[in-house]
Amino acid sequence: MDVVGFAKYLYKKYGELEAEKARMISLGYAKTYDEYKRGVGYIEGLATAREEVKAFLDKLHDDEDLDT
């Protein structure tokens, strides 16, 4: 697997994890406010990681456009 394939895998996986955690929170799995805050922090972390991977992929795409 090349770097682009790995980045795409991470982007997809982080999205799946983010959606699953959001689903769990929305269904009331967080029994305390602290659990809720941890879950929201987890989602925010995954969203940030996804944004960084997306920016990386966009930059690679832009750099390829400059080379042609």
Buried (B, 14 or more C-beta within 10 A) or exposed (E): EEEEEEBBEBBEBBBEBBEEBBEBBEEEEBEEEEEBEBBBEBBEBBBEBBEBBBEBBEEEEEEEEEEE
